[in-house]
Amino acid sequence: MNGGKYSVGNDFGDLGIMTFKNETQRIIAYHSWSRGKYLDLYDRLPWEVLTRNREATFGSIRNVHLHILEAYSWRLVKMFGRRSLAPLLKQLDEKNFDRVKNSKQLRALDRKVDHELLKVGRTLTEAQLRQKHELDLGGKKRWIFTEREGIWHVLEEDYLHLGDNLCMLWQDDIEPPYTGYMWWEYDTDPESHPYLHFSANMSKLSEGGYSKSKAPTKRKQSRGR
């Protein structure tokens, strides 16, 4: 199911329209859009919600998101030679997660990694996806895999760990953004998908957030008697 196109939006105006030649390109674009929707939600939440240790795989929502970026960055540097991301590998090391202090910094890191990922994605022909890599893991250990296997492994991590964050949001009665695949197709290319019939206000309905009954309210200052 090749073909189709994807507008990368305001974050990556220099990349323009991405035309798909294979399913790997398509799913890279979907993940870019999906993580962007979560970043939009994180901008509206108290930072404490994102950094609270919930005893998940990496402790907090922020940390899990940073781990996703570290996984992408490692493969982009080691497999595809994106040396511009090499300095980020130290910054995205687990012991440095606490240095990310707000959602603006989290978004900046995500978009920097994602920009390189989208640029790599548009170069991935079927012939290139079959190319093999051999990485030296130290000692006599070698890791041999194709580009398809390497990139799909990290896409799988994105799916897995975004599920962690979805469940942690539910702990606070926060609905995650709706990021269904068909909604992605319509949201990014409505002209090619008019048959999906999403409502005109779907963008608002799908953005996620606190359940109305659970939304935090500003504490009123008590008046002296």
N, C-alpha and C positions, 0 to 999 in steps of 0.2 A: 504494500500500500504506500507507494512513493508519491511524490508530488506534494503540492500544498505550499503554503508560505506562512511566515510568522513575522509580524512587526515587533521588533524588540523594544519599542517604546522609548520614553524620554531618557531612561538611564543610559542607553547605548545608541544615541542618535547617529554616531559615526558608522554604525554597522548596518543601518538601513533595514531592508527587507531580507529575511533569510528564506531561501527556497530549499525545500527538502529533497534530497536525493536518496535517502534511506531512513529506516526507522530509528537508527541511532541518533541522527541529527534531530529527528522529530522529538525524541524523548529528552534530549539535552535541552531543547527549547522549552518543553513543557516544565521541566524542573526549574529552569530560570524564572519562568512566570510564577510557578507555585511558591518558590521561596520569596519572591517579591511580594506576594500577597501576605505571607506571614510577617515579613518585615513591616508592611503597612500596619498590621495589627499590633506588632510590638511597639511601634511608635506611639500608640494610643494607650498602652498599659503602664501601670507603675513599674519602675525599674526593679523594685523589690520582688515583684511577681516573677520576673525573668531570671533573677539571681538567687532565689531561695533554693537551698539544698533540699531536694526531694528524694534523695537516695536513688536516683535514676542512673542510667549507664554512665553519665558524666556529671551527675549532680543536679544541674539546673537547666532551664530552657536555654539560657545564653550559652552555657558550656556545650550543650549538645549541638547547637547551631554552629558554634566555632569548630567543633570536631568535624562536622560535615565539610566545612571549608578547608580544614587541614587535610582531609582525605583527598579532596579535589586537587588542592595545591600540590601535594606530594606527587601525584600522578602527572599533573601538567608539567612539573619541573623534570621529573625523572623519565617520563615517556616521551614528552613532546617538546622538551627543551625550552619551556617558557621561563627563561632565567629571570625575568622581571618579577616573578613570584618567589624566587629563592629567599629573599629577606623575610617574606611572610612566614616561612616555615618555622622560624624561631618564634615569631610573634604568635603563631597559632599552636605552639606547643602547649600541652595541657597545663603545665606549671605556670604559664603566663596568661591563662584565661581571665584572671581577676584584673588584669590591666585594661580590659575593655569595660569602660565605666558608664556607657549610656547607649541607647539604641542608635544614635547617630553614628557612633564609632562602629557598631555592629553592622549597620547598613553599608558603611564605606568599605569595610573589609569584604563583605559579601559581594558587592558590586565589582570590586577590583578583581576578585577571583572569577566571578561570573563573566566579566568582559573577556578574559583570556579563554575561558571555557567555550564561549560562543564563537570566538574567532577560530579556535581549534575545531569546533564542531562543524563549521562550514567547509573544512578541508577534508573531512572524513569520507573518502570514496570507499567503495566496496573493496577495491584492491588494497588500499591503505589499511582498512580494518583487518585484513588477513595477515598483515605484517607481524612478525614475531619480535619480541623484546627479550633480552636476557639481562637481568639485574643482579649485581653482585651484592649479596646479603651479608658478606663477611665470612671468613674461613673458607670452607669449601662449598658453602651454600649458594645456589643459583636459583633464580626464579625466572622461568620461561613462560611467556604467555603472549597471545595476540593482542593487538590494539583493541579489538572488539571485546575480548575478555577483560582487559584492564579497565576500559571505560565503563563497561556495564557493571563491573564489580562495584565501582564507586557510585554509580547511579543507584544500585541496590542499597548501598549505605544511606544514600539520601532518602530513599523511601522508608527504610527501617527507622532511622533516627528522627525523621519528621513525625513518624508515628509516636515516638517517645514524647515529643513536644506536644502533640495533639492530646495525649492522655494527661500530661501535666497541666495543660490548660483546663481540661475538664475538672481537675481537682479543685479549681477555683471557680467553677461554674462559668467558665469562659468558653464560648463557642469558637472553634477555629474557623478560619476563612474556608469557604467552600471552594475546593480546587479540583472538582471533577474534570476528567479529560475532555468531555464534550463541551463543558463550559469554557475550558481553555480554547478549544477550537473556535467557538463562537466569539469569545471575548477578544481574540487576537485577529480573527479573520471572518467577520460576520457575513461579508458578501458571498463567501464560498459555502456558508453553512446556514442559509436562511430557513431550511427545513427543521432546524433544531428548536425553533420557536421559544427562546428564552424571553422572559418578560422584560419590559423596558427598564424596570428598576432593579434588574438582577444584580447589577454592580453593587448597589447599596445593600441588597438582601444577602449577598454572599460575603461581605467583608468581615464577619465575625465580631465578637466582642462579648461583654458581660451580659448574662441573662438579666433582664430588667429588674427582677426582684433581688439580684445579688450585686448589682453595680455599687461600688463604693460611693459614698456621699461625703461631701465636705462637712466636717464636724462644726456645728455652729458654736460660736464663742459664747460662753455663758455670761449672762449679765449679773452684775452684783446686785444684791438686794439692799 
